[in-house]
Amino acid sequence: MSLGFHQIIKKIVFILAVLAGLFHLFNLSGILVLSTQIIRIIHLMIMLSIVFLNISSKIQEKENWTTSLFRIVVSITSVASGMYMLSRWKEIAMSGGVTNVTDSIVGIIMLIIIIEATRKSVGNILAIIVVIFLTYPFIGSYLPGIFHARTYSLQRVASFLFASGQGIYGIPIGVSATYIVIFCLYGAFLKEFGAGDFLHNLSTALTKGLIAATAKTTVIFSTLVGMISGSAAGNVAVSGTFTIPMMKKDGYKSHEAGAIAAVAATGGQMMPPVMGAAAFIMAEIIGRPYLDVMKAGIIPALLFFSSIFIVVHLEALKQGNLRKEKIKDRKVLTFSAVLREGWHNLLPIAALIYMLINGNSPVKSAFYSIIIILIVSLINFILKRNFSLTNFIKMIINSLEKGILSAVPIAIACASAGIIAGILSMTGLGSKFSSLIIHMSYGIPLIALVLTMIASIILGMGLPTTAAYLVLATVVAPALVKLGVPLLTAHMFVFFFGCISTITPPVALASYVASGIANANINKLSWTAFRFGLTSFVLPYMFFWGPALLLQGSWLEISYTVIIALVGVFSIASGIVGFLRIRLNMAIRVILFIAGCLMMYQGILTDIIGVTILTFIYIINNRNFKNNLIKEQNI
């Protein structure tokens, strides 16, 4: 293939991305007022076009004319299908959903295109899941027991998924065209205008002089980046590029450095306000204000980051070779110097959080925060006397491009999730999944939670946070609700395990990205990340028995529960690492893990038992530590 041809395609992708960014900003700001359905159709049409036109340079070098022509034809076909829907959607809506043969044909074409786009941009796993769900309407009559269903025609399935508003153009793609795209743009603007470097420098300054300083920098940096990131893998790519080489330089093994980065990045998906963009979808599905979802996610996210913070600290003490002296070799700015240099980067983030807390819509909050980014950056450039209008406009254009490109795989995943949701709605398969979990659990909540956890991890493997939550919210969360689990608690439960699937072998996206950066063995890194993140497997169960962790209850009750839960996290982390003043044998580690679980379970009796066990073990270990120290000094 000629270099000139690929340059033309690259420019087309660039123009599409920038125009899409402007289109969404104008629409979400209220300057451009269009119907919700029109926005969804245009959004998916552009994203599909970009998927097939935008390929890496390595693939370009190997590509022949046939493959290039195929990509272009599919891209044009996706645009033509979108244009057709733009001309038909109003007539279909006014007729009460009456469709024709042409609608079905275009629907079949769109389904094929979306599956291929999913395979290319998200991965084979989600594409296979979509295909499996698509086959159900045709084979349901041949299945036994609870999965038996009537058979649907291809025309019925295609027209329903394409034209009903409950399939391809349903709620998932609607969320992508509003919440997800604006926050992808917001994150791109922050990074382009220097917030990424500032947050890294801030994290480094905060951990300067501490034991395991670089690992703790990773945890804090991932927390800050994760607050505005929509992907665990993306979070690893951003933070890990900075922090993994630093950790390796300070003595961490490759798989350990990568595992810490992967776990911290996964926790970033749980951190408000963005929560991997799933928070906005959750608010839509459960019919609760976004602020309620954000508030519910604060304490669990902080407990998760506390756990990994404690894990890296204890791991350093256990190894005995990762001391604070090593950090002296690297030039680190002081906290005051970092703030003095880049304090303006905090203003848009603070403004976003302030507006969200005050009840403003996430879309408006993100849009006005982008405006604040531009204003404070402009003032900063002028004050530093390095302002260039050309460079400023170039940075805006780059932000638009990068923001849209980062939203593409999420948008495609949402389209696939729409297909799955449509099949569940049309066939009643969703209620059958719920009935199966209820039947297998015999109505016992604990068994149902375990089954839901297993299903969530399996279905979430290989999927980005948003897609994982969408699948889980439609397939398994209703089962918990039917068993009496509060709606918000049930959705937070599956959301957490959807996030955790990114570090759960054998398919662990965050660990895969980290292994590439760390140049480490994938399996070794994945299992290390799994071990470091074990606390996160306990937290979701505590939502059910300890609603105070979701900020439900009095402030006194919430405060007490959080303090005890932190002690519980420390106990679990000690058991995971195998260190509490001295190295621990397996029996003591298991006891500490159980003690931590007892403390995270909301109840006075369990708290007393857990604290007593931890205190007793600590006193014994501390005495042994001092005795060993005396023996070493005498020697």
N, C-alpha and C positions, 0 to 999 in steps of 0.2 A: 504494500500500500504506500502511496506517495505521502510525503511529509506534509505537503500543502493541503491535501484532502483532510487529514486529521486536524490540522490547524483550523480549517474552516469549521469542522464539527465542534472543536473545542470552543471557538468563538460563539457558535450558536448556543452551546450549553451555557456559556457565560452570560449571554444576552437573555436567555430564557430565565436563568436564576435571578438576575438583577431585576428583570421586569416582574417576575413572580414576587420578589421581595417588596417592590414598590406597590404592586397590586394589593398584596395582603396588608401592608401598612396603611394604604389609603382606605381600604375597606374597614379595617379594624379601628381606625381613628374616626370613622364616621364621615370622612370626606367623600368616599365612594359608597353609596348606599345601594346594595343589590340584595336580591332574594337569597335566603339561606341555601336553597337548592342550587342556584346558579354558582354560588361561591364553592360549594362542594364539587360540582362538576368541573369547573375550571381548575380548581386546586389539584384534583386527581389527574386531570388531563395533562397538566404541566409536569407533575411529578413522574408520571409514566413516561413522558417524552424524555425527561432528563435521565431516567434509569437506563434507557436503551441507547442513548447517545453518549453518555458519559462513561468512559472506560479508562483504565489505567494505561500509562505509557508502555508498560511491558506487554500488555495484551495487544496494543496497537501495532507493535513491531511484528508480532506473529500472525496478525489477522490478515485474511485474504479478502478479495473483492466480494465473494459470496456472503461471507459473514457480515461484512460492513453493509452490504445491500440489505440483508435481512434485518439488521438493527434499524436501519433507516425506514424500511417499509413498516416494521412493527410500530416505530415511533409515530409515523404518519397515520397509521391505522388507529392508534390510540387517540390521536387528535381528532380524526374523523368520527370516531365513536362518541367522543365527548361532544363534538359539535352536533351530532345527531340527537344526543340526549338533551342538549340545550334547546333544540327545536321541538322536542316532543314532551318534555316534562310537564309543562303547564296543561297541555291537552289531556295527558294521562291523569293528572291530578283532578282536573275538572270533570272527567268522565267517571271518577270513582275507582280508577285503577284498571280500566279496560285497555288491554294491549293487543297488538297484532303480531303477525308472523315476523315482520321485519324487526320489531322490538326484540323478539326472541333470538333471532339470528345475530343481531348486534350484541345482545346479552351474552350469548355463547362466546363470541369473539372477545368480549371484554373479560370474561372469566378466564379464558386461556391466557390472555395478555397479563392479567394480574397474577396468575400463578407463576408464569415465567418471570415477571418482574420481581416477585417475591423470592424466587430461587436465586436470581442474580444479586439482589440488594440485601436480603435478610438472611437467606441460607436455605439449604435443602429441607431442613427439619420442618419449618413452618409451611413450606410448599407442600410437603407430604401430608401434613396434618389437614391442610385445606382440601387436598384431593380426597383424603379418607372421608372427611365430612361430606364432600360433594357426592360421593358414591352412595351414601346412606339412603337418600330418597329413592334410589333405583333398586336397592337390594333389601330394603327394610321388610318387604313381604316374605323374604326367604329366611329371615333371622328368627330364632326361637325366643320364647319368654318375653321378658320386659322390653327387648329391643325390636319386637315385631311391630311393623307399621305398614300402612298402605303404600302402594307404589305410585310415584309421581312421574309424569311425562317430562321429557327434556325441555319441551317448550314451556311448561308450567314452572319448572325450576329456574330456567334462564330468565323468563320474564319477571318472576317474583324477585329474584336477586338483583336484577338490573333496574327495574322500573317501580318497585313498590315503596322505596324509601326505607325498607327494613333490611337491606342487604348491602350492596356495594356503596350506596350513597346514604347509609344509615348514620347512626350516632358516632361510631368510631371515626369515620372520615370527616364528620362534622367537627369533632374535637380536634382532629389534626389540622383542619383548615382555620381554626381559631386559636385555641390555647397553645397547641404544640408549636405551630409555625411561629407565633409571636415570641415564644420563649427561646426557640432556636435562634431567631434573629437577635433577641436580647443578649443571649450568651455570646454570639458572634461579635456584636458591637462591643461588649465588655472586653473580650480578648483582643480585638483589633486595636482598641484604644488604650491598651496597657494594663488592664485589670488583672490579667493572668500572671504577669511578672510581679505585679504588686502583691497579689495574694501569696505567691510563693515566697517572696522576700519577707512578708509579714509572718508567715508560718515559720520560716527559718529563724527570724529574730526572736519569736516567742519561745523557741526550744533551745536557744543558744545556751551552752553550758550544762545541759541536762544529760543524764545517762540515756543512751540510745537516741541521741538528738535527731539524727537523720530520719529514723523510723517514725519518731513523733512528729517531725516536720511533714512526713508523708500523710499521717493521719489527719493533722490539722488542715493541710493543703487540700486533701481530698474532701474534707468536710466542707470547706469554703467553695471549692469548685463544684462539688456535688449539689450545693444549694441552688445552682443555676444550670446544672447539666441535665440532659435528658437521657443519658445512656451510661451504664456502668463501664462498658467497653470504651466509650468515648472519654469517660473520666480517667480511666487508666492511661489512655493515649496522651491525655493532656498532662496529668500530674506525674505519671510514671516516667515520662521522658526526662523530667527534672530530677525526680527523687530516687529512682531505681539505681542509676549510676552512682549517686551520692552514697547510698546505703552499701553498695558493693565496695566502694572505696574505703568505707569505714569498717569493713570486716565482715559484713553479712555475706552469706553464701548466695549464689544467684537465685536459687529457688526460694530462699527465705525472703530476699528483697522483693522478688516478684509477687510472692504470696501476700506480703504486707500491703503492697500497692493494690492488689486485686481486692482484698477484703475491705480496705479503706474506701476504695472506689465504689464497691457494692453498697457500702453503708451510705455513700453520698446519694444514692437513689431513694433512700428512706428519709433524707433530711429535707424538711420544709425550707423554702416555700414551694419549690417545683416538684420534688418527690418523683423525679424521673418522668414528669409530665402526666403521670398516672393520677395524681391528686385531682386534676380537673375532670378527668373521665369519671373518677369515683363519685365526685360531687354530682355529676350529671346522672349517673346510673341510680344512685341511692336517693336522689332528690333532696340532698341536704346542702346548705351553703358551703362554698369552698372553704370558708374560714373554719368551719367545724372539722373538716378533714385535716386542714393544716395543723390545727391545735392538737388533734388526736395523734398526729405523727411526731410531735416535738419530743416528748419524753422517751418513747421507744428508740428514736434515732440517737438521742444523746446517750442512752444506755448502751446502745450498740457501739458508738464511738468510744465510750468509756471503757468498754470491754477490750477493744483492740488496743487502746492506749495502755491499759494495764498489762495486756498480753506481751506487747513489745518491751515494756519496762521489765517485767519479770523474766522474759526470755534473755534480755541483755544481762541481768544479774546472774541468771543460771549459767550462761556461757562464760561470764567473767572477763570477757575481752573487748566488750563494747563500752568503753568508759568515756566520760565527757572530755578527757584530755585530747582525744583524737580530733575533736571538732576545732581545736585551736589552729590546726594547719590550714584551715579554710577561712577565707575572708568573709565575714558575716556582718552585715550592717546592724546597728543597734535598732531597737524597736522605735525609738524616737526619730531616728534618721529615716527609717522606712516610712513612717507616718508623715514626716515633714516633706519627703519627696513625692509621696503618692496619695496623700490623704483624700484628694479629690475623687479617687476611684471608689471610695466608700460611700459617697453621696448617692449615686444612683441605686446601689444595693440597699442602703438605708431607706431611701425613698420608696423603693418597691415594697419592702417589708411593712413600712408605715402605712402605705396606701392599702395593702392587703388586709392588715389588721383593722383598719378603719372601715372595712366593708366595701371598698371599691372592687369592681370586677377585676379578675386577673388580667384580662386582655387590656383594659384601660390602664391598669397599673404598670404593666410591662411597656406599653406604648409610651406613656409619659416618662417612664424611667429611661427609655432610649433617648427621648428628647433631652433629658437631664444629662445623659452621657455626652451628647453632642455639645451642650452648652458649657459644661464644666471643662471638657477637653479643649474647647475653643478658647476659653478664658485662660486655661493653663498654658496653651501654646503661645498666646499673645503675651502673657506675663513673662514667659521664658524667652521671648523674642525669637522663636523658631517657627512662627506660623507661616504656612504656605497654603493658599487656597487650593492649589492643584493637588497637593498631598492630602489635604483634608477631605476633598471630594473623593479622591482615590480610596481613602480609608473607608469612607461610607459605602462606596461601591463594593469594595472587598468584603465588607461586613454583610451586605445584602447577599452576595454570592455564597459566602461560606455558611451563612445562616440557612439559606434554602437548601444547599447541598447536604447539610447535616440533618435537615428535616425529611429528606427524600426517603431513606429506609424506614423511618417511623411512619410516614404517610402510607407507604406501600403495605407495611405491616397492619396498619389500621384498615386498609381496604380488604386485606385478607381476613382480619377479625370480623369485618362486616359480613363477609360471606359465611363465616362460621356462625355468627349470630343469626343470620337469615335462615340458615338450615335448621338451627335449633328452634327458631320461632315457627317455621313452616311445618316441621314434622313433629314438634313436641318432644324432641330428643333431650332438650335441656331438663325438662321435668323428669325424664326417665333416668338421667344421670343422678339427679338428686334422690330419686326413689331408690336407686341402687345403693348409694352411700348410706341412706337411712336404713335400708334393709340389712346391709352387711354389718352395720354398727349396732343393730338391735335397739336403736333409739338411745344408746348410751353416748353422751356428748364427748367423752374422752376418746372413745374408739372412733367416732365420727371425725374428730379433730385430727387424729393420726392418719386416717384414710384420706382426709382432705389434704393433709401435708404431703403425703406420698404422691397423690394425684397432681398437686400443685407443682412439686419439684419436677415430676416427669413431663408434664405439659409445658412447664416454663423453660425447660432445657433448650438452649440454643436460641432463645427469643430475647429481643430487647425488652426493657422493663415495661413499656407501654403495651406492646403486643402480648406479653405474658399475662399482664393483669387483665386485659380485655378478654382473653381466652378463659382465664380462671373465673372472672366475674360472671361470665355467662354459663359456664359449665358446672363448676363445683360450689361456688359461694351460695347459690340458692338452697343447697342441701343443709348447710349450717343454719340458715334462716328458718327453714322448716322445723328444725330441731329446737328452735327457741333462742338461738344466738342472736343478739341484737344486730341489726343490719350493718351499722358502721363497724362493729367488732368483727363480723364475718368477712367483710371486704378488706379490712386491715390485715386480717389473718392471711388470706390468700395473697394479698399484695406483698406481704413480707416474704412469704415463701417463694413467690415469683421472683423477687429480687435475689433471694439466697440461691436460686438455681444457677445464677451466673458464676458461683464459686463451688458448685456441687458437681463432682465427677459423675459420669464420664464426660458430659458435655458442659463445659464451664467457660462461657465467652470471655468474662473478665480475666480469668486465669490464662486463657489462650493469648490474649493481647499482651498481658504482662510477661508471659514466657518469651514472646518475640522480642520484647524490649530488653529483658534480662538475659536473653540467650541461655535459658534454662530448660531442663527436661519438663515437658508439659505435664506428664502424669505426676511427677514428684512435686512440682509446683502446685498443681491442683489439689492434691491431698494435703499439702501443708496449709494452703489457704482454707481448705475445709476444716482442718483442726483449729486454726486460729479463729475461725468464725463460728465455732460451735455454740457460743453463747446465743447467737441469733436464732438457733433452733429452739431455744427455750422461751425467748421473749414472746412470740406470738401466743403461746399457751397461756401466758400470764394475762393477756388481754381479756380472756374469758373469765378467769378467776379473780383478776385484779383490775376492774374497770378504772380504778384511780390512775393507772398508767396511761389511760387515754384521756386524762383530765376530766374524768366523770366522778363527781363527789365534791365534798367540801375542801377548802384549801388546806385545812389541817390534815385531813385524811390523805390528800394528794401529796403534801409535803412529807408526811411520815412514810408513805408508801415508796416514794422516790428515794429517800435516804436509805431505807432498808434494802430496796432493790439494788442500789449502788454497792452496798456491802455484799449483797448476793452475787453481783457481777464480779466483784473482787474474788470471792470464794470460788466461783466457777472458773475464772481465769487462772487462779492458782492451781486448780485441779487440771486444767487443760495443759498448762506449761509444765507442771510437775515441780514447782518451786515455791516455797514460802519460808524465807530465811535460809533454808537448806533444801537440797534435792529431796523429792518425795518418792516413796514407792507407789506402786499402782493402787494398792488398797486405800492408802490415805488420799490419793488423787480422786478416787471414786467417792469417798466420803465427803470430801470438800465440794465436789460437783453436786452431790445430793443436798448438802447443806445450803449451797447457793440457790438451788431450785426451791428449797423450803422457804428461804427468805423472799424470793421473788413471788411466791404464792401469797396472796393477800389474806393474812390472818395472824392474830397475836400469838397463838400457840406455836404455829410453824415458824414464826419469826424468832421466838425465844429459843426454840430447839436449834435452829440454824445458826444463830449468833453464838449460842453456847458451844456448839461443835467447833465453829471457826476459832473462837477465843481459846478454847482448850488446846487445839492443835497449834495455834500460833505461840502460846506460852511454852509448850513443850519444845517446839522447833527453835524458838528464840534461846531457850536454855541450852539446847544442844549446839546451837551456833556459837554461843559464847564459850562453851566448853571446848569446842574445836579450835576456836581462836586462841584460847589460852595454851592449848597443847602445841599449836604451831609456833607461838612466841617462845615457849620453853625449848622447842627443838632448835 
